């Protein structure tokens, strides 16, 4: 499965955007914020966990980002341990 197929199977998470042409950063942000554990695991099969961690760390470094505080804290600890 590639990234586009992954996104198309999860239209309920991407209801407000055009599915074609989404970059990895947009997908990572949406899945980490709103996906369930199965969505996250499936994403790790498509995008290596180290790359997801790198994308996440760049995104949270911005002064404005779309991650909720609880999500940001959880995945900071998660990636420190597993990535």
C-alpha angles and dihedrals in degrees: 000000000000130000095266093052089047091053094045090055089055102049089143089069095045100040095129101050138059107262096214116087100013110156125225092257093059092048093048092050094049096045095046092046101042110008125098126238092273090054091051093048091049091049089053088058090057101035116034113247092240091056092048089050091050092050091047093050092050091049096050091048089068115096089234121040136152100237118117113234094248093050092047092051094045096050094043088060093039094053093044088059103036109024 
